[in-house]
């Protein structure tokens, strides 16, 4: 029998419904297929609306919605067919993994669609890999290195968004530093992940008092206009220093971040994009785990110093866990000072 070049032929990844998760996991999939000739990567997602953004070949056969019985039937048929032909299938959970993901992969194993469950920390997984690297992109690339005995080029450890069709860079007054403000989180229904509007506006007042800054509030959110009206009602002190950009789609959102000199945001997709463009950033993390934040000297992560327990990455009403709500304006201003260009 001919020895296989790699220990698997198909890698099945999981992801949730967020834009940032799609950016990271589709990037890992694309880089894995370039580094591992003959290995095919598939994705299972939780109704992620962004899975067709990237022009993968046969996208309908690449991503499968876990909430769709039709998609799951198709996935099982594809994997069982490939296994009958001799393929080996690995199921890898998006870091940090979960019991739900393990249970899902266990179900696929029982149907004959999966060979091995891979995880960073679940003791009942078939293959446990060390958690090397802090950021989620690093972890998954290192994980693939451990499994397949390959080495990814250094530039692989930067999120690649070159496949997006972005508009041309906007006209920038190079005499001013453009500060991008992104106040919204997809987890905005949980107060632990939300910084109050009044604190955002207080921060804008502080930044607006500094010469040489242009403040850009951008995003796509149902409350965007309400927030803009509230900022404008504060008076005319910010009128000449602040602008509002409603992003109509993902490329416009990404282009806004590309065009700023500094990003200030809660921990959401915006910080992954800023990392891709090597932008200085200040991230209000609160309960979010460190794996969701790019790393570097130009990244300042602001946390809740009053919390008793460490970050849990889940909503909770227990005040002993971290909350973005308790982060002070002074903490954010100090973080901005550390990374402000110029």
ZALUM-404267 format. One record per residue: x, y, z of N, C-alpha, C in turn; residue number from 1. Coordinates in steps of 0.1 Angstrom, whole numbers, plus 5000, padded with zeros to 4 digits. Example, Ala and Ser with C-alpha at 12.3 -4.5 7.8 and 13.67 -1.06 7.14 Angstrom:
2
n_east, n_north, n_up, ca_east, ca_north, ca_up, c_east, c_north, c_up, nr
5132, 4943, 5078, 5123, 4955, 5078, 5132, 4967, 5078, 1
5128, 4978, 5071, 5137, 4989, 5071, 5129, 5000, 5079, 2
END
This chain:
342
n_east, n_north, n_up, ca_east, ca_north, ca_up, c_east, c_north, c_up, nr
5008, 4988, 5000, 5000, 5000, 5000, 5009, 5013, 5000, 1
5005, 5022, 4992, 5013, 5035, 4991, 5010, 5043, 5004, 2
5021, 5048, 5010, 5020, 5056, 5022, 5014, 5069, 5018, 3
5004, 5074, 5026, 4998, 5087, 5024, 5008, 5098, 5027, 4
5007, 5109, 5019, 5015, 5120, 5022, 5011, 5127, 5035, 5
4998, 5128, 5037, 4993, 5135, 5049, 4984, 5125, 5057, 6
4982, 5128, 5070, 4973, 5118, 5078, 4958, 5120, 5075, 7
4954, 5129, 5067, 4940, 5132, 5064, 4938, 5137, 5050, 8
4926, 5135, 5044, 4923, 5140, 5031, 4913, 5151, 5031, 9
4905, 5151, 5042, 4894, 5161, 5043, 4895, 5167, 5057, 10
4895, 5180, 5059, 4894, 5186, 5072, 4881, 5194, 5073, 11
4873, 5191, 5083, 4860, 5197, 5085, 4861, 5207, 5097, 12
4859, 5220, 5094, 4860, 5230, 5105, 4846, 5234, 5109, 13
4845, 5239, 5121, 4833, 5245, 5126, 4835, 5260, 5127, 14
4824, 5268, 5126, 4825, 5282, 5128, 4811, 5287, 5133, 15
4810, 5298, 5139, 4797, 5303, 5143, 4791, 5313, 5132, 16
4783, 5322, 5136, 4775, 5330, 5126, 4781, 5344, 5125, 17
4793, 5347, 5130, 4799, 5360, 5130, 4808, 5363, 5118, 18
4809, 5375, 5114, 4818, 5379, 5103, 4832, 5376, 5106, 19
4837, 5380, 5118, 4850, 5377, 5122, 4854, 5363, 5122, 20
4845, 5354, 5126, 4847, 5340, 5126, 4849, 5335, 5112, 21
4841, 5340, 5102, 4842, 5336, 5088, 4855, 5341, 5083, 22
4859, 5353, 5086, 4872, 5358, 5081, 4884, 5349, 5085, 23
4884, 5345, 5098, 4895, 5337, 5103, 4894, 5323, 5098, 24
4883, 5316, 5099, 4882, 5302, 5095, 4883, 5300, 5080, 25
4878, 5309, 5072, 4880, 5308, 5057, 4894, 5311, 5053, 26
4901, 5319, 5061, 4915, 5322, 5059, 4923, 5309, 5062, 27
4920, 5303, 5073, 4927, 5290, 5077, 4925, 5280, 5066, 28
4912, 5279, 5061, 4909, 5269, 5051, 4917, 5271, 5038, 29
4918, 5283, 5034, 4925, 5286, 5022, 4940, 5284, 5023, 30
4946, 5288, 5034, 4960, 5286, 5036, 4963, 5271, 5038, 31
4954, 5263, 5044, 4956, 5249, 5046, 4957, 5242, 5033, 32
4948, 5246, 5024, 4947, 5239, 5011, 4959, 5243, 5002, 33
4965, 5255, 5004, 4977, 5258, 4997, 4989, 5251, 5002, 34
4990, 5249, 5015, 5001, 5242, 5021, 5000, 5227, 5021, 35
4988, 5222, 5019, 4986, 5207, 5019, 4980, 5202, 5006, 36
4988, 5200, 4996, 4982, 5196, 4983, 4974, 5184, 4984, 37
4962, 5184, 4978, 4953, 5173, 4979, 4944, 5172, 4990, 38
4946, 5181, 5001, 4937, 5181, 5012, 4926, 5191, 5010, 39
4914, 5187, 5013, 4902, 5196, 5010, 4896, 5200, 5024, 40
4893, 5213, 5025, 4887, 5218, 5037, 4873, 5222, 5035, 41
4864, 5218, 5044, 4850, 5221, 5044, 4847, 5228, 5057, 42
4835, 5235, 5058, 4831, 5242, 5070, 4816, 5240, 5073, 43
4814, 5238, 5086, 4801, 5237, 5092, 4798, 5250, 5100, 44
4787, 5257, 5097, 4785, 5270, 5103, 4771, 5270, 5109, 45
4769, 5280, 5118, 4756, 5283, 5125, 4749, 5294, 5117, 46
4743, 5291, 5106, 4736, 5301, 5098, 4744, 5313, 5095, 47
4757, 5312, 5092, 4765, 5323, 5090, 4762, 5330, 5076, 48
4758, 5342, 5076, 4753, 5348, 5063, 4764, 5352, 5054, 49
4777, 5350, 5058, 4788, 5355, 5050, 4796, 5345, 5043, 50
4791, 5332, 5043, 4799, 5321, 5037, 4801, 5322, 5022, 51
4793, 5330, 5015, 4795, 5331, 5001, 4803, 5343, 4997, 52
4809, 5350, 5007, 4817, 5362, 5004, 4829, 5359, 4996, 53
4836, 5348, 5000, 4848, 5344, 4994, 4846, 5335, 4982, 54
4852, 5337, 4971, 4849, 5330, 4959, 4857, 5317, 4958, 55
4854, 5308, 4968, 4859, 5294, 4968, 4853, 5287, 4956, 56
4860, 5277, 4951, 4853, 5268, 4941, 4842, 5261, 4948, 57
4831, 5259, 4940, 4819, 5252, 4945, 4815, 5255, 4959, 58
4812, 5268, 4962, 4809, 5272, 4976, 4797, 5264, 4982, 59
4788, 5260, 4974, 4776, 5253, 4980, 4780, 5239, 4985, 60
4792, 5234, 4980, 4797, 5221, 4985, 4808, 5223, 4994, 61
4810, 5235, 4999, 4821, 5238, 5008, 4816, 5241, 5022, 62
4805, 5248, 5023, 4799, 5252, 5036, 4786, 5246, 5038, 63
4783, 5242, 5051, 4771, 5235, 5054, 4765, 5241, 5067, 64
4752, 5245, 5066, 4745, 5251, 5077, 4741, 5240, 5087, 65
4745, 5241, 5100, 4742, 5230, 5109, 4727, 5230, 5112, 66
4720, 5242, 5110, 4706, 5242, 5113, 4697, 5238, 5101, 67
4703, 5234, 5090, 4696, 5229, 5078, 4697, 5214, 5077, 68
4686, 5207, 5078, 4686, 5193, 5077, 4691, 5188, 5063, 69
4687, 5196, 5053, 4692, 5193, 5039, 4707, 5194, 5038, 70
4712, 5205, 5044, 4727, 5207, 5043, 4734, 5195, 5051, 71
4728, 5192, 5062, 4735, 5181, 5070, 4734, 5168, 5063, 72
4723, 5165, 5056, 4722, 5153, 5049, 4732, 5153, 5037, 73
4734, 5164, 5031, 4743, 5165, 5020, 4757, 5163, 5025, 74
4761, 5169, 5036, 4774, 5168, 5042, 4777, 5153, 5045, 75
4768, 5147, 5052, 4770, 5133, 5056, 4772, 5124, 5043, 76
4764, 5126, 5033, 4766, 5119, 5021, 4779, 5121, 5014, 77
4784, 5134, 5014, 4797, 5137, 5008, 4808, 5130, 5016, 78
4807, 5131, 5029, 4818, 5125, 5037, 4818, 5110, 5037, 79
4807, 5104, 5038, 4806, 5089, 5037, 4811, 5084, 5024, 80
4807, 5091, 5013, 4812, 5087, 5000, 4827, 5088, 4999, 81
4833, 5099, 5004, 4847, 5100, 5003, 4854, 5090, 5012, 82
4849, 5087, 5023, 4855, 5077, 5032, 4855, 5063, 5025, 83
4844, 5060, 5018, 4843, 5047, 5011, 4854, 5046, 5001, 84
4858, 5058, 4995, 4869, 5058, 4985, 4883, 5058, 4992, 85
4883, 5058, 5005, 4896, 5057, 5012, 4900, 5070, 5019, 86
4892, 5080, 5018, 4896, 5093, 5024, 4895, 5092, 5039, 87
4904, 5100, 5046, 4904, 5101, 5061, 4899, 5115, 5064, 88
4889, 5116, 5073, 4883, 5129, 5076, 4886, 5133, 5090, 89
4891, 5145, 5092, 4893, 5151, 5105, 4882, 5162, 5108, 90
4877, 5162, 5120, 4868, 5172, 5124, 4875, 5181, 5135, 91
4877, 5194, 5131, 4884, 5203, 5139, 4875, 5214, 5144, 92
4874, 5217, 5157, 4866, 5227, 5162, 4873, 5241, 5162, 93
4865, 5251, 5159, 4870, 5264, 5161, 4874, 5267, 5175, 94
4886, 5272, 5177, 4891, 5275, 5191, 4881, 5284, 5198, 95
4879, 5281, 5211, 4885, 5272, 5220, 4878, 5258, 5220, 96
4868, 5255, 5212, 4861, 5243, 5213, 4850, 5243, 5223, 97
4841, 5233, 5222, 4830, 5232, 5231, 4825, 5218, 5232, 98
4817, 5215, 5242, 4811, 5202, 5243, 4800, 5200, 5232, 99
4794, 5211, 5228, 4784, 5210, 5217, 4791, 5206, 5205, 100
4802, 5212, 5202, 4809, 5208, 5190, 4814, 5194, 5190, 101
4819, 5190, 5202, 4823, 5176, 5203, 4811, 5166, 5201, 102
4800, 5170, 5207, 4788, 5161, 5205, 4784, 5160, 5191, 103
4785, 5172, 5183, 4781, 5172, 5169, 4791, 5163, 5161, 104
4803, 5164, 5164, 4813, 5155, 5157, 4811, 5141, 5160, 105
4808, 5138, 5173, 4805, 5124, 5177, 4794, 5119, 5169, 106
4783, 5127, 5167, 4772, 5122, 5159, 4776, 5119, 5145, 107
4785, 5127, 5139, 4790, 5125, 5125, 4798, 5112, 5125, 108
4805, 5109, 5136, 4813, 5096, 5136, 4804, 5084, 5136, 109
4793, 5086, 5144, 4783, 5074, 5144, 4776, 5072, 5131, 110
4775, 5082, 5123, 4769, 5080, 5109, 4779, 5075, 5099, 111
4792, 5074, 5103, 4802, 5069, 5094, 4807, 5080, 5085, 112
4806, 5093, 5089, 4810, 5104, 5081, 4823, 5110, 5086, 113
4829, 5106, 5097, 4841, 5112, 5103, 4850, 5102, 5109, 114
4863, 5104, 5108, 4872, 5095, 5114, 4877, 5099, 5128, 115
4881, 5112, 5129, 4888, 5117, 5141, 4883, 5131, 5145, 116
4880, 5132, 5158, 4877, 5146, 5164, 4890, 5152, 5169, 117
4892, 5164, 5165, 4904, 5171, 5169, 4900, 5183, 5178, 118
4907, 5186, 5189, 4904, 5197, 5198, 4916, 5201, 5205, 119
4916, 5214, 5211, 4927, 5219, 5219, 4926, 5214, 5233, 120
4914, 5211, 5238, 4914, 5210, 5253, 4904, 5199, 5258, 121
4895, 5193, 5249, 4886, 5184, 5254, 4892, 5170, 5255, 122
4893, 5164, 5267, 4900, 5152, 5269, 4894, 5140, 5262, 123
4881, 5141, 5258, 4875, 5130, 5251, 4876, 5131, 5236, 124
4883, 5141, 5231, 4886, 5142, 5217, 4896, 5131, 5213, 125
4895, 5127, 5200, 4905, 5116, 5195, 4919, 5121, 5195, 126
4920, 5134, 5190, 4934, 5140, 5189, 4933, 5153, 5196, 127
4943, 5155, 5205, 4943, 5167, 5213, 4956, 5174, 5209, 128
4955, 5187, 5205, 4967, 5194, 5200, 4970, 5205, 5210, 129
4983, 5209, 5212, 4986, 5219, 5222, 4981, 5233, 5217, 130
4978, 5242, 5227, 4973, 5255, 5224, 4985, 5265, 5222, 131
4991, 5263, 5211, 5003, 5272, 5208, 4998, 5285, 5201, 132
5003, 5297, 5206, 4999, 5309, 5200, 4986, 5315, 5207, 133
4986, 5328, 5209, 4975, 5333, 5216, 4963, 5336, 5208, 134
4965, 5342, 5196, 4954, 5346, 5187, 4948, 5334, 5180, 135
4935, 5334, 5177, 4928, 5323, 5171, 4934, 5319, 5158, 136
4939, 5328, 5149, 4945, 5325, 5137, 4958, 5317, 5139, 137
4966, 5322, 5148, 4979, 5315, 5151, 4976, 5301, 5156, 138
4966, 5300, 5165, 4963, 5286, 5171, 4960, 5276, 5160, 139
4951, 5280, 5151, 4947, 5270, 5141, 4958, 5267, 5131, 140
4966, 5276, 5128, 4977, 5273, 5119, 4988, 5264, 5126, 141
4991, 5267, 5138, 5000, 5259, 5146, 4994, 5245, 5148, 142
4981, 5244, 5150, 4974, 5231, 5151, 4976, 5223, 5138, 143
4974, 5229, 5127, 4976, 5222, 5114, 4991, 5218, 5113, 144
5000, 5226, 5117, 5014, 5223, 5117, 5017, 5210, 5125, 145
5011, 5210, 5137, 5013, 5198, 5146, 5007, 5185, 5139, 146
4995, 5186, 5133, 4989, 5175, 5128, 4996, 5170, 5115, 147
4999, 5179, 5106, 5004, 5176, 5093, 5019, 5176, 5091, 148
5026, 5181, 5102, 5040, 5182, 5101, 5045, 5191, 5090, 149
5039, 5202, 5089, 5043, 5212, 5079, 5046, 5225, 5086, 150
5052, 5235, 5079, 5055, 5248, 5085, 5049, 5258, 5075, 151
5041, 5267, 5081, 5035, 5277, 5073, 5044, 5289, 5072, 152
5045, 5296, 5061, 5053, 5308, 5059, 5049, 5318, 5070, 153
5059, 5327, 5073, 5056, 5337, 5084, 5045, 5346, 5080, 154
5043, 5349, 5067, 5033, 5359, 5064, 5019, 5352, 5064, 155
5018, 5339, 5066, 5005, 5332, 5068, 4999, 5336, 5081, 156
5006, 5341, 5091, 5001, 5344, 5104, 4995, 5359, 5105, 157
4993, 5364, 5093, 4985, 5377, 5092, 4973, 5374, 5084, 158
4961, 5378, 5089, 4949, 5376, 5082, 4949, 5382, 5068, 159
4946, 5374, 5058, 4946, 5379, 5044, 4932, 5382, 5039, 160
4930, 5395, 5036, 4917, 5400, 5031, 4919, 5405, 5016, 161
4930, 5401, 5010, 4932, 5406, 4996, 4922, 5401, 4986, 162
4914, 5391, 4990, 4904, 5386, 4981, 4891, 5394, 4980, 163
4890, 5404, 4990, 4878, 5412, 4990, 4880, 5423, 4979, 164
4869, 5426, 4972, 4869, 5437, 4962, 4866, 5450, 4969, 165
4877, 5458, 4973, 4875, 5470, 4981, 4875, 5482, 4972, 166
4868, 5492, 4976, 4868, 5505, 4969, 4882, 5511, 4970, 167
4885, 5521, 4962, 4898, 5528, 4963, 4899, 5535, 4977, 168
4911, 5537, 4982, 4912, 5544, 4994, 4906, 5558, 4994, 169
4899, 5561, 5004, 4892, 5574, 5005, 4903, 5586, 5006, 170
4899, 5597, 5003, 4908, 5609, 5004, 4910, 5612, 5018, 171
4922, 5613, 5022, 4926, 5615, 5036, 4934, 5628, 5038, 172
4930, 5636, 5047, 4938, 5648, 5050, 4950, 5643, 5058, 173
4962, 5643, 5051, 4974, 5637, 5058, 4979, 5646, 5069, 174
4973, 5657, 5070, 4978, 5665, 5082, 4970, 5662, 5094, 175
4961, 5652, 5093, 4953, 5648, 5105, 4954, 5633, 5107, 176
4953, 5629, 5119, 4953, 5614, 5122, 4938, 5610, 5122, 177
4935, 5600, 5114, 4921, 5596, 5113, 4919, 5584, 5123, 178
4910, 5587, 5133, 4907, 5577, 5143, 4893, 5571, 5140, 179
4893, 5558, 5138, 4880, 5551, 5135, 4874, 5546, 5148, 180
4861, 5549, 5150, 4854, 5545, 5162, 4843, 5535, 5158, 181
4843, 5523, 5164, 4833, 5513, 5161, 4827, 5508, 5174, 182
4816, 5514, 5178, 4810, 5511, 5191, 4802, 5498, 5192, 183
4799, 5491, 5181, 4789, 5480, 5181, 4795, 5466, 5181, 184
4788, 5458, 5189, 4792, 5443, 5189, 4780, 5435, 5184, 185
4782, 5424, 5178, 4772, 5415, 5174, 4765, 5409, 5186, 186
4772, 5410, 5198, 4766, 5405, 5210, 4760, 5416, 5218, 187
4755, 5426, 5211, 4749, 5438, 5218, 4737, 5436, 5226, 188
4731, 5424, 5225, 4720, 5420, 5234, 4724, 5416, 5248, 189
4737, 5415, 5250, 4743, 5412, 5263, 4751, 5424, 5268, 190
4747, 5430, 5278, 4753, 5443, 5283, 4768, 5441, 5286, 191
4772, 5429, 5290, 4786, 5427, 5293, 4796, 5430, 5282, 192
4790, 5430, 5270, 4799, 5432, 5258, 4797, 5446, 5252, 193
4789, 5455, 5259, 4785, 5468, 5254, 4791, 5479, 5262, 194
4798, 5489, 5256, 4802, 5501, 5263, 4791, 5511, 5261, 195
4786, 5517, 5272, 4775, 5526, 5272, 4778, 5538, 5262, 196
4767, 5543, 5256, 4768, 5554, 5247, 4774, 5566, 5253, 197
4770, 5569, 5266, 4775, 5581, 5272, 4790, 5580, 5274, 198
4796, 5569, 5276, 4810, 5568, 5277, 4817, 5570, 5263, 199
4811, 5564, 5253, 4816, 5567, 5240, 4817, 5582, 5237, 200
4806, 5589, 5240, 4805, 5603, 5237, 4815, 5611, 5246, 201
4817, 5607, 5258, 4827, 5613, 5267, 4841, 5611, 5261, 202
4843, 5599, 5255, 4856, 5596, 5249, 4858, 5605, 5236, 203
4847, 5607, 5229, 4848, 5616, 5217, 4851, 5630, 5221, 204
4845, 5635, 5232, 4848, 5648, 5237, 4863, 5650, 5240, 205
4869, 5639, 5247, 4883, 5640, 5250, 4892, 5640, 5238, 206
4889, 5631, 5228, 4897, 5630, 5216, 4895, 5643, 5208, 207
4882, 5648, 5207, 4880, 5660, 5199, 4887, 5672, 5204, 208
4891, 5672, 5217, 4898, 5684, 5222, 4913, 5684, 5218, 209
4917, 5672, 5212, 4931, 5672, 5208, 4932, 5676, 5194, 210
4942, 5685, 5191, 4944, 5689, 5177, 4950, 5678, 5168, 211
4946, 5679, 5156, 4953, 5670, 5146, 4946, 5657, 5145, 212
4934, 5655, 5151, 4926, 5643, 5149, 4914, 5645, 5141, 213
4910, 5634, 5133, 4897, 5634, 5127, 4890, 5621, 5132, 214
4878, 5623, 5137, 4871, 5611, 5143, 4861, 5606, 5133, 215
4861, 5593, 5130, 4852, 5587, 5121, 4844, 5576, 5128, 216
4831, 5578, 5129, 4823, 5568, 5135, 4817, 5560, 5123, 217
4819, 5547, 5123, 4815, 5539, 5111, 4809, 5526, 5116, 218
4801, 5519, 5107, 4796, 5506, 5109, 4782, 5504, 5102, 219
4776, 5493, 5105, 4763, 5490, 5100, 4755, 5484, 5112, 220
4746, 5492, 5117, 4739, 5488, 5129, 4725, 5495, 5129, 221
4715, 5488, 5134, 4702, 5495, 5134, 4701, 5508, 5142, 222
4710, 5509, 5152, 4710, 5521, 5161, 4720, 5531, 5156, 223
4726, 5530, 5144, 4736, 5539, 5140, 4731, 5554, 5140, 224
4719, 5556, 5133, 4714, 5570, 5132, 4711, 5575, 5146, 225
4706, 5567, 5155, 4702, 5572, 5169, 4715, 5576, 5176, 226
4726, 5568, 5174, 4738, 5572, 5181, 4744, 5584, 5175, 227
4743, 5586, 5161, 4748, 5598, 5155, 4741, 5610, 5160, 228
4728, 5609, 5161, 4720, 5620, 5166, 4723, 5624, 5180, 229
4726, 5614, 5188, 4730, 5616, 5202, 4743, 5623, 5203, 230
4753, 5619, 5195, 4766, 5626, 5194, 4764, 5640, 5190, 231
4756, 5642, 5179, 4755, 5656, 5174, 4748, 5665, 5183, 232
4739, 5660, 5192, 4732, 5668, 5201, 4740, 5673, 5213, 233
4753, 5668, 5214, 4762, 5672, 5224, 4767, 5686, 5222, 234
4764, 5692, 5210, 4769, 5705, 5208, 4778, 5706, 5195, 235
4783, 5717, 5193, 4791, 5719, 5181, 4806, 5717, 5182, 236
4810, 5713, 5194, 4825, 5712, 5197, 4831, 5701, 5188, 237
4823, 5691, 5184, 4829, 5680, 5176, 4825, 5682, 5161, 238
4818, 5692, 5158, 4812, 5693, 5144, 4822, 5692, 5133, 239
4833, 5699, 5135, 4843, 5699, 5124, 4854, 5688, 5125, 240
4852, 5680, 5135, 4862, 5669, 5137, 4857, 5655, 5136, 241
4844, 5654, 5134, 4838, 5641, 5134, 4829, 5639, 5121, 242
4830, 5626, 5116, 4821, 5623, 5105, 4815, 5609, 5107, 243
4804, 5606, 5100, 4797, 5594, 5102, 4796, 5586, 5089, 244
4800, 5574, 5089, 4800, 5566, 5076, 4792, 5553, 5079, 245
4780, 5552, 5072, 4772, 5540, 5073, 4777, 5530, 5063, 246
4782, 5518, 5067, 4787, 5508, 5058, 4776, 5500, 5052, 247
4774, 5500, 5039, 4763, 5493, 5033, 4766, 5478, 5031, 248
4778, 5474, 5031, 4782, 5460, 5029, 4795, 5457, 5036, 249
4800, 5445, 5035, 4812, 5441, 5041, 4824, 5447, 5035, 250
4826, 5448, 5022, 4837, 5455, 5016, 4838, 5470, 5020, 251
4827, 5477, 5022, 4827, 5491, 5027, 4832, 5491, 5041, 252
4828, 5482, 5049, 4832, 5481, 5063, 4847, 5479, 5064, 253
4852, 5469, 5056, 4866, 5466, 5056, 4874, 5478, 5051, 254
4869, 5485, 5041, 4876, 5496, 5035, 4877, 5508, 5045, 255
4867, 5510, 5053, 4867, 5520, 5064, 4879, 5518, 5073, 256
4881, 5505, 5077, 4891, 5502, 5087, 4905, 5504, 5080, 257
4906, 5500, 5067, 4918, 5502, 5060, 4922, 5516, 5059, 258
4913, 5525, 5059, 4915, 5539, 5057, 4918, 5547, 5069, 259
4916, 5541, 5081, 4919, 5549, 5093, 4933, 5547, 5098, 260
4938, 5555, 5107, 4952, 5554, 5112, 4952, 5547, 5126, 261
4940, 5547, 5132, 4939, 5540, 5145, 4924, 5536, 5147, 262
4922, 5524, 5152, 4909, 5518, 5155, 4906, 5518, 5170, 263
4894, 5522, 5174, 4890, 5520, 5188, 4876, 5512, 5186, 264
4876, 5501, 5192, 4864, 5492, 5190, 4862, 5483, 5202, 265
4850, 5478, 5204, 4847, 5467, 5212, 4853, 5455, 5205, 266
4854, 5443, 5212, 4860, 5432, 5205, 4850, 5425, 5196, 267
4852, 5428, 5183, 4843, 5422, 5173, 4851, 5421, 5160, 268
4844, 5419, 5149, 4851, 5416, 5136, 4860, 5428, 5132, 269
4857, 5440, 5136, 4865, 5451, 5133, 4880, 5449, 5137, 270
4882, 5443, 5148, 4896, 5441, 5153, 4904, 5431, 5145, 271
4897, 5421, 5139, 4904, 5412, 5130, 4908, 5419, 5118, 272
4899, 5427, 5112, 4902, 5435, 5100, 4914, 5444, 5103, 273
4914, 5451, 5114, 4925, 5460, 5117, 4938, 5453, 5118, 274
4938, 5441, 5124, 4950, 5433, 5124, 4955, 5429, 5110, 275
4946, 5427, 5101, 4950, 5423, 5087, 4957, 5435, 5081, 276
4954, 5447, 5085, 4960, 5459, 5079, 4971, 5465, 5088, 277
4974, 5458, 5098, 4985, 5462, 5108, 4982, 5475, 5114, 278
4969, 5478, 5117, 4965, 5491, 5122, 4967, 5491, 5137, 279
4972, 5502, 5143, 4971, 5503, 5158, 4957, 5503, 5162, 280
4954, 5497, 5173, 4941, 5496, 5178, 4940, 5495, 5193, 281
4928, 5500, 5198, 4925, 5499, 5212, 4912, 5490, 5213, 282
4912, 5479, 5220, 4901, 5470, 5220, 4895, 5469, 5234, 283
4882, 5472, 5235, 4875, 5471, 5248, 4870, 5456, 5249, 284
4877, 5448, 5257, 4875, 5434, 5256, 4865, 5429, 5266, 285
4865, 5434, 5279, 4856, 5430, 5289, 4857, 5415, 5291, 286
4845, 5408, 5288, 4845, 5393, 5291, 4851, 5385, 5280, 287
4856, 5391, 5269, 4861, 5383, 5257, 4874, 5377, 5260, 288
4876, 5365, 5256, 4889, 5358, 5258, 4900, 5364, 5249, 289
4912, 5362, 5253, 4923, 5368, 5246, 4925, 5363, 5232, 290
4920, 5351, 5229, 4922, 5345, 5216, 4915, 5353, 5205, 291
4906, 5361, 5208, 4898, 5369, 5198, 4905, 5382, 5194, 292
4917, 5385, 5199, 4923, 5398, 5197, 4937, 5396, 5190, 293
4939, 5402, 5179, 4953, 5402, 5173, 4963, 5407, 5183, 294
4975, 5402, 5181, 4986, 5406, 5190, 4996, 5415, 5184, 295
5003, 5423, 5192, 5014, 5431, 5187, 5016, 5443, 5196, 296
5027, 5450, 5194, 5030, 5462, 5202, 5020, 5473, 5200, 297
5013, 5473, 5188, 5004, 5484, 5185, 4990, 5480, 5188, 298
4988, 5470, 5197, 4975, 5466, 5201, 4974, 5468, 5216, 299
4964, 5475, 5220, 4961, 5477, 5235, 4948, 5472, 5238, 300
4947, 5462, 5247, 4935, 5455, 5251, 4931, 5461, 5265, 301
4919, 5467, 5266, 4914, 5473, 5278, 4904, 5463, 5284, 302
4906, 5460, 5297, 4898, 5451, 5304, 4892, 5457, 5317, 303
4882, 5450, 5322, 4875, 5454, 5334, 4884, 5450, 5346, 304
4891, 5461, 5352, 4900, 5458, 5364, 4892, 5455, 5376, 305
4879, 5457, 5377, 4871, 5455, 5389, 4866, 5440, 5390, 306
4868, 5432, 5379, 4863, 5419, 5379, 4871, 5410, 5389, 307
4864, 5401, 5395, 4870, 5391, 5405, 4875, 5379, 5397, 308
4867, 5374, 5387, 4871, 5362, 5379, 4877, 5367, 5366, 309
4884, 5358, 5360, 4889, 5361, 5346, 4878, 5360, 5336, 310
4882, 5365, 5324, 4872, 5365, 5313, 4866, 5351, 5310, 311
4853, 5351, 5307, 4846, 5338, 5305, 4841, 5336, 5291, 312
4841, 5348, 5283, 4836, 5348, 5269, 4821, 5344, 5268, 313
4814, 5346, 5278, 4799, 5343, 5277, 4791, 5353, 5285, 314
4779, 5355, 5281, 4771, 5365, 5289, 4767, 5360, 5303, 315
4768, 5368, 5313, 4764, 5364, 5326, 4760, 5377, 5334, 316
4751, 5375, 5343, 4746, 5386, 5351, 4755, 5387, 5364, 317
4764, 5378, 5366, 4773, 5378, 5378, 4783, 5389, 5377, 318
4782, 5399, 5386, 4791, 5410, 5386, 4806, 5407, 5389, 319
4808, 5395, 5393, 4822, 5391, 5396, 4830, 5388, 5383, 320
4823, 5386, 5372, 4829, 5383, 5359, 4831, 5397, 5352, 321
4841, 5397, 5343, 4844, 5410, 5336, 4832, 5415, 5328, 322
4831, 5428, 5326, 4821, 5435, 5318, 4827, 5447, 5312, 323
4824, 5449, 5299, 4828, 5461, 5292, 4822, 5473, 5299, 324
4810, 5472, 5304, 4803, 5483, 5311, 4812, 5490, 5321, 325
4820, 5483, 5328, 4828, 5489, 5339, 4841, 5495, 5335, 326
4845, 5494, 5322, 4857, 5500, 5317, 4855, 5515, 5317, 327
4865, 5522, 5322, 4863, 5537, 5324, 4868, 5544, 5311, 328
4864, 5556, 5309, 4868, 5564, 5298, 4883, 5567, 5300, 329
4888, 5569, 5312, 4902, 5571, 5315, 4911, 5560, 5311, 330
4906, 5547, 5313, 4914, 5536, 5308, 4916, 5536, 5293, 331
4905, 5539, 5286, 4906, 5539, 5271, 4915, 5551, 5267, 332
4913, 5562, 5273, 4922, 5574, 5269, 4937, 5570, 5271, 333
4940, 5564, 5282, 4954, 5560, 5284, 4959, 5550, 5274, 334
4950, 5540, 5270, 4954, 5531, 5260, 4956, 5537, 5246, 335
4947, 5547, 5243, 4949, 5555, 5230, 4962, 5562, 5230, 336
4965, 5568, 5241, 4978, 5575, 5242, 4990, 5566, 5239, 337
4989, 5554, 5242, 5001, 5545, 5240, 5002, 5541, 5226, 338
4992, 5541, 5218, 4993, 5536, 5204, 4990, 5547, 5194, 339
4987, 5559, 5198, 4983, 5569, 5188, 4995, 5573, 5179, 340
4993, 5572, 5166, 5004, 5575, 5157, 5008, 5590, 5159, 341
5021, 5592, 5155, 5025, 5606, 5155, 5030, 5611, 5168, 342
END
